[in-house]
């Protein structure tokens, strides 16, 4: 019985499609929030610039 379960691949395609849909969904959620992403990138760039200037580098 366990040997047949290990060789059974009937549900593998469903899992693969679910993973693909999950990755695409996450990418869409990130892409549809440009304000949040842009603010995060701006904050990082500002912090890096401050560190290079020697101001409040934590």
HELIX and SHEET records of a PDB file:
HELIX    1   1 UNK A    2  UNK A    7  1                                   6    
HELIX    2   2 UNK A   12  UNK A   31  1                                  20    
HELIX    3   3 UNK A   34  UNK A   53  1                                  20    
END                                                                             
